[in-house]
Amino acid sequence: MKVWRVLSDNNTMGVYGVGDRVFDIFTDFVGEPMNITDVIKLAIEEKGKFYDFPYMGGGSLVFSEKSFEVLGKMIAEEVQFIDAEIVQDKCKLSLINVFNVMDAIDYDRSIPERRLSGRVKGFKKLNFKLEAINSRNLFKTPESGIRIYATDNFRDAVLASKLGGLEFVEVWDSERNDEMEIEDQRRYEVYLEEIEKNKGIEYNWEEAVELINRGKVVISGPWKMKVDENEVIQIARLSVDCNYNWNNSTIIPPVLLTLKWHVKG
């Protein structure tokens, strides 16, 4: 069994909320059903190749009518479907409020990172309780914030149905042992060392943005940045399997502003 983080594909259609009410709704997606009777109004921000799971940002998940028909019954006990429509063409959508919040993290085999207050802000090493997630599809954890996790059950259903617009990033594999993880970490560190050895002229944030706007790809440690065909900044972070996971970046992580960047060789 694997656990995947659910993200929007870079080529999916982008939408945004019309009115302040939509922002309030997403800030209230805290793992509980909400009392909403109005149809939420959305507008198209940019067209894309895929329309089954429109991108809205903020950790949200949006279904088209087709996605709802295929997957709705499967996840009905784990999420709340909130009616929405695109104002330009009255196209019906569903905002997905995942209220299946589970104590699913195995702290005996995980390494949490904590704030000064003691609150968990992330994990250096993350393991889940197999018995807690084995029969689940979509879920959150008390520590995950806006992150939505999927099991193989949900991912396989999406892939089998040929629905497009979601990206699944592996975060845990029940079949991996500590020795395999140590070897992955060693290869990851070697990969980063090679990046550092081969970097050329370094640039600050403003200079790096100018470079990507001219079609270059820039790198800083585990981070990589470029602009896509729609002139939207794409940011990726190197994962432990030495692959980059690209994301649309409507919000730039503050840590990136202080880094030194170099052009990919």
Secondary structure, DSSP 8 states (H G I E B T S, - for coil): -EEEEEEE-TTEEEEEESSHHHHHHHHT-SSS-----S-EEEEEEE--SEEEEEE-STT-EEEEHHHHHHHHHHHTTTEEEEEEEETTTTEEEEEEEE--B---B-TTS-EEEE-TTS-EEEEEE--B-HHHHTT-SEEB-TT-TT--EEEHHHHHHHHHHT--SEEEEEEEETT--HHHHHHHHHHHHHHHHHHHHT--S-B-HHHHHHHHHTT--EEETTEEEEE-TTS-EEEEEE-TTS-EEEEE-SS--GGGGG--BEE--
